[in-house]
Amino acid sequence: MPVFPESSLLIVVMMVAVPVWFRLCVHVCCVRRVRRVGDSCLRVVLVVLSVLGALAACGRGGDARGGGPSASAGSASATASPTVDLPADQAAAREAALAMPAPQKPENMDENSSEGAIATATYFVQLYPYVYATGDLEQWKSMSRQDCLFCNSVITNVKELHESGGWKDPWVHTITQTGYSDPGPGSEYSRVDVAFDQEAAYTYDGTGAPPEVGEPQTHTVLILAMKYTDGHWEIRGGQVE
């Protein structure tokens, strides 16, 4: 058996009840042939129509004046993504990571010399843990050329990590060896090698899950292509060996 909505059922009742009631009243009026009774019947019909109209309006969810629910009440409001409540130890770790101080710049890093190039490369290597811990990329970008693939990969990874609520715990790079080479034939870029040891690195994704652990590394070598431009050394490319 089909099921009708409440409003449809009221309409059906109106369609059936009103004609029957009207015919009954007319019949009574005609039998008695009294004008006063006919007027009474007509008033009854009008009252019935008014009552049924009000009931139909209620069935549609509005009031007797035809008003319905407001658009603001009927529409679902967009909800913001829930904030993850990190475990207490991770919340404290994240706060400490974001508060990590930037490494101190060497005094001679802006010199147009091999020493200045090495000082710049050393500072760049020390910036690596800092940007992953804090998400602050200002210094990293200022030292990188826009077409440096290595530099841009770090920028992308750091942004994705921090925009999702993640971070890396601060860790230490210990510089063990450096080297400098002048630009070779047909090149305008100097080569600077920086060898370093690094502690274990803990990467958190911001969901409260256990961190991903990067094992300690020894004698990692970062090879940088650098050029002295506008009073400072600029990183053109990088490769890890």
N, C-alpha and C positions, 0 to 999 in steps of 0.2 A: 504494500500500500504506500503511495507516495506521501511524503511528509512535507507539509507546507510551512513556511515561516509564519511567525505570529501575525505579522502585518498582512500577509496574503490571506490568512484565515479570517481576519476581521473584514477584509474587503468582500470575501465570499459571503459572510454573514449579512453584510449590508445589502449585497445584491439580491439575496434571497428574502431577507426579513422585510426590507422597505416595501417592495411591491406587494407582498402578502398583506402587510399591515395597512397599506394604502387602500387596497381593494376591499379589505374588511370595513374600513371606515366609510368608504364610498357606499358600500352596500348598506350599511346601517343608516347612513344619511339618506340614501334613496328610499329605503323602506319607510322611514319616518317622515320623509319629505318636510323636514323642519330645517329652515335656514340656520337657526341658531345652533342646532346640533351639527350641521355641516361645518359651520365655522369652528366649532370645538374640535371636530375631527381633523380639520386642516391644521389647527394649532398643535394637536397631538403629533401629527406627521412631522411638522417642523421641529418639534422638540426631539423626536426620535432621531431625525437626521442630524441635529446638532450634537446629541450625545454620542452617536456612532462615529461622527467625524472626530470628536475628541478622543475616543478610544482608538481610532485608527492612528491618530497622531502619536499617542502614547506607545502604540505598538511599533512605530517607526523609531522610537528612541528619543523623540523630541517632546516639547510641551504642547499644550492645546493651541498655542499660537503658531505652530509649525516650525519652531526653532529646533535645530539639531545640536549635537555636541560640537564644540568649537574645534577648529582645525588643529590648534595647538595641543588640545587634550587628546585628539585622536591620532596624531602623528607620533611615531616613535622618535625620541631624541637620540642623537649619536652619542655614544659613550666613549670616553677616552680609554686607551689601553691601560689595563691595570698595572700598578706599580708593584714590582716584585719585592717582597720582604726578604732580604738576604739574611742568612744566618748571622749571628752576632759577630763571629770571627771574620766573615767575609765583608760585612759592612765596615768593620774597623780597618780591614786590609785595603778596601777601596778608598776610604778616607785618607789613609796614609799614602797611597799611591798618588792620588790627586794632589796631595800637598808636597810631593817631592820637589825639592829646589832644583833649579836648572844648574847644570855644571858651569863652573866659572871659566870665563873666556881667558885664554892666554894673552898676555900683554902684547906679544909680537906677532899675533896671527894675521894682522893686516899689512905686514911688511912684504915688499916685493923681493922675496928672497927664498932660498930653499928652507931656511928655518921658519919663515912665515907660512910656507906651504905645509910643512910638517905640523906646525902648531894648529893650523886650520883643520887638517885631516884628523888630528888627535881629538880636537874639540867635536868634530862631526861624529866620530865614533862614540864619544861619550854622550852625545845627544840622543843616540839610538834608544837606550833604555828609558831616557826621560820622556820622549814623545809617546812611547808605548804606555808608560805609567800614567801620564797626565792628559794625553790627547792634545797638548799644546804644540802646534806645528809651526809657529811663527818663525823661530830661528832656523829650523830645518828648511823651510821654504825660501827664506832669505839667502841661504847659501847654495841653493840648488838652481840649476838652469831648468827651464820649463820642459826641455826635451831630454832630461836625464831619466832614463827608464828605471834605474835602480831607485833614485830619489822618489819618483812618482809612485812606485809600487809600495814603498813604505808609507807614503801619504795616504794612499787608498786603503791599505790594511789598517792603519791607525784609525782613520775615520770610521770604517765599518765596525771595528771593535768597540769604539767608544759610543757610537750612535746606537748600538744595540745594548748599551749598559755595561759592557765589559771593560776590562783593563788588564794590564800586566803588573805584577808586583815589581818594584824596583830591584834591579840587580846591578852588579858591578862588572865593568870591563876593565881589566888590568892590562895596560899597554906594556908589551914586552920587547918590541922592536919596531923601528921605523926606517924607511928608506926613501930617497928622492932621486928622480931622474929627469934631466932636462928634456924638452920636446925633441923627438927624433926627426929625421929628415921628412919634410912634407907635413909635419904635425905642428900644431900650435898649443898642444896640451902637455903639461908636465905630468909625470907619473909619481904618485906617492903611495907607498905600501905601509900599512899599519897592521902589525901582528899583535894579537891580544888574547888573553884568556878570559873566559866569562863564567860566572856562577850559573847555577840552575835558575831557570826562568819559569814562573808560574803564571799561566794565562787563564783568566776567568771570563766566562761568557755573559755574566750578569744575571743568570737564571737561578743561581744558588747551587748549581751542579759543581762537583769536584773540579778543581783546576786541571788543565792540561800542563804536564810537566815537561819542560825542555831540559835535557841533561846538561851538566856542565861541559864546556868545551875548552880545549887547550890549543893554543897556537892557530887560532883562526886568523886568516889574512884577508884584509879588505884592500883591494887595489882601486885607487881613485884616479880619474883623469881630471886635471884641474887647470884653470887658467886665471891669471891675475887680470881683473877687469874693474875699472872704476874704483880703485883704491882698496880692493879686497879680493881674496881668492874665491873662485866660484867652482862648484862641483859640476862637471859635465857628464860623468858616468861613474859607475861603480860595479865591482865584481868581487864576489866572495870566493876565496879558495880555502 
